Amino acid sequence: MCVALAADVLAVWRARALLWVLVRREVAARHAGTAAGLVWPYLQPLLTVAAYYLVFDVVFAMRLGAGAPAHAVGTFLIVGALPWMAFCDAVSRGMGSLIDAGSLLQKNALPPVLFATRAVLASAVIYGPLLLALALAYTPLHGWRPAVVVGLLPLLALQLALGWLLGYLLAIFAAALRDTVQAVGFMLSVGIFLSPILFPLTLFPAAWRWVLWLNPMTALVLGYQQLLLQGSLPPREVWAVAAVWVLLLAWLLDWVLRRSRDQLVDWL
């Protein structure tokens, strides 16, 4: 049993009122001092996906070959790119959350999990509505099918769990070894090339496709593509791999928590 992790989840639940205040402050801090205000955190990812569509579908009118989930390149890219941006934002901000809150944790007996959770939930407040809007925008491709509603919410829940577990785990590693931030930042920058975001899975050499499954977002990206581009539920393999990643990270995080609990604040 993941006793240490369960204790942290319980601490988050007990401090949920404080957590909500922290999340609101975190979101507000992202646009503090900007003229666009609250619009700016949402505008950046929207402009990015709009650029994909404009360049690949409108200007160059690029098309994918037979067997791809969609023929238009930009339309295909957006479905994977937006969830990937949400994942990178949650993981990177979660990873730096304990270091950023180091002085506060040294002076107050607050659970460190609150600050990792705050960072990931603040990211979800930004990207969650964007992912839902993406689903609404893609419904004309296949008509409104119940599978989209049934499958989208579990995918979003799995991505939130994945981002929280990995962000919190990396936050502890970053507290112990600051090189973690640089190493993970590089891995996130190249991770998009080791996933079926820029190209369909069928275009990757069959002998090397196992490499893509080392990316925890591969299964979820395939799930989003199946739902939004084809309007059908993802296959069982997608759910199984995503669940395995969540369970593996939960076990690893529990193991790390049990061994770092007494030293964590001192590392900060």
N, C-alpha and C positions, 0 to 999 in steps of 0.2 A: 504493500500500500504506500501511496505517496503522502506520508504523514506530514512532512515539512511543507510540501506544496499545499496540502489541504488546509493547514494552519494559516498560510498566507492568504488563501482564498477567503477563509473565514474572517481574517483581519480586514480584508477589503470590504466585505459585506458589512461588518460592524461599523466601519468608518465611511460608509457610502455617502453620507451627507457631506462630510469634509471632502471626500473624493470629488463630488460633483462641483464643489467650489473650486477645487484645484484645477479641474478640467476646464471650467469656464475661464479661469485666469490664464491657463495655458493657451487656449484658443485666442483670447484677447491679446496676449503678448505677441502672437504671430503677425498681427496687423497694427500693432501700436505705432503711432507716429506716421502712418501712411495716409495719403489722401483718399484712396479707394476704400479704406476701412475694412470691414468684414468681407467685402467682395474679393479682396486680393488673394487670400488663401485658396479660394475656389477658382479664381480667374487663371492662375498659373497653370494648373493641370488642364483646364479647358482649352487654353490657348495652345498647349502642346498637342493635344489630340486633334484640334482643329488644323494645326499645321500638317499633321500626318495626312489628314483627309485632303487638304488643299493641294499638297505637293504630289502625292501618289495617285489620287483619284481624279483630281480636276486638271492639274497642270500636265502631268505625264500620262495619265490614264493607264497606269500599269495594271496588268492582270496576272493572276496566278493560273497555273495549269490545271489540267483535269485532276480530280481527286482532292482538291483543296476545299476546305469548308466554305470559302467565299472566293469569288473571282476577283473582286476589286482589292488591291493591295492595302490601301489605306483603311478600308472597312475592316479588313482582317486584322491589321496591326492594332487598331484602337481597342479591340476586344481584349487583347492580352496586355497592351501597354498600360492602360489605366489601372487594372488590378496590380500590375507590377509596380507602378509608381506608388500606389497605396501601401503595398508590402514594404518597399524600400523606405518610405517615410516612417512607417510604424517601427520598423526594426532599428533604423538609424537613430531616431529620437528616443526610443526605448533604451538603446545601448548607452546613450549619453545621459540618461535621466539621473542615475545615482551620482555620477561625477558632478553634474550641475547642482544637485541638492546636497552635496557633501557637507558644506558648512552648517546647513540647517539640521541635517541628521546628527551631526556631532554635538549640537546644542539641545536637541529635543529628542525625546524617546518615541519617535514616530516609526511605524513599520516601513522599512525601505520599499516594500512592495507597492505602497501607495504612489510613489513617484514614478516607478516604471509603468504602473497601470494608468496613471494620469497621462503620461506621454502617448501611450498607445491609444487610449480612448479619445484624446484630443485629435489624433490623426484620423480616427474613425469618424469623428464628428465632421471632419472636412471631406473625407473621401467616400463615406457611406452614402450620402445623398448623390454624389456624382456617379457612383456605380448604379444606384437605382435609376437615375436619369438616363444612364447609358442603356439599361435594360428597356426602358420605355422608348428610347430612340430607335432601338433595333427591332421592335415588335412588327413594324410594317414589312420586314424582310420575310417573315414566315406566318404572319397573322397572329392574333392573340391566342396562344395555346396555354392551357393550364400547367403544362410541364415547366414553363418559364417561372411561374410563381412558385410552384412546388419545389423546384430545384435551386432557385436563386437564393432563397433565404438560408438554407443549409450551407451553401457555398460561402456566403458572406460570414456566417457564424464560424465556419472552419478557418477562413482567412483571419478573422479577428483572433481566434484562439491561437493560430500559428504565429501571428505577429506578436501577441502578448508573451507567449512562452519563449520565443526566440529572442525578443527584445529584452525581457527580464534576464534570461540566461546570459546574454552578451553584456548586459549592464554589470553583472557580477564579475565576469571575466575582465571587462574594461576597468573596473575598480581595482582588481588585482594586478593587471598588466595593461598599461595605457597603449601599448602597441596594438591591442585588439581593435581599437577604433580605426587605425590606418589599414590594418589587414582586412577587416570586414568592409570598410568603405571601398577598397579595391575589388573585393569579391562581388559586392552589389553592383559595381559599375560594369563588370564583365558578365554578371549572371544572366543578363537579358539575352546574351548570345548562346547560353547553355539552357535554353528553354524554347518551346515552340511559339514564341511571340513574334519574331521577325520572319519566320518561315513555318510552313506546316510541318507537322511531325514526319509526314511521309517523304519529305525532301531530305531529311537527315539520313546519313548512311545507316542501314539496318544494323550493321555490326557494332555501331557506336551509339545507338539510341539509349542504351542503359545509362550513358553519361548524363542525359537529360533528366533522368529520374533522380539523380543526386541533388537536383535543384528542388527544394520543397514546394516551389510554386508551379512546377510543371503540371501536376495533377489538377490543380485548381484552374490553371489557364486552359487546359483541355476541357474542363467542365464548363467554363464560361463560353468557350467557343462552341461547344455542343449546344448549349442552351440558347445563346443569343444569335448565332449564325444559322443554326439548323432547327431550333425550336423543339428539341427533344431532350429527354433526360440523359445525363452522362452515363456511360456504362459503369458497371460495378467496379471495374478496375480503378477508375478515377476516385470513387469514394473510398475504396480500400486503401489505396496508396496515401491519400490525404489523411485518413484516420491513423495509419501507421506512423506518419510523420508527427502527428499531434501526440500520440501516445509515447513515441520515442523521446520527443522533446520534454514531455511531462516527466518521464522517468529520469532523464538526465538533469533537468532542473531541480527535481527533488533531491537527487544525489548531491548536487552542487550546494544546494541550500543547507543541507545537513552538515556539510563540511566547511562552510564558510560563515555560518551564522555568527560566531563569536568574533571573527576578525573583520567582518565586512565594513563596519563603521571606521575601524582603524585604517583600513586601506584608503578610505576617502580623505 
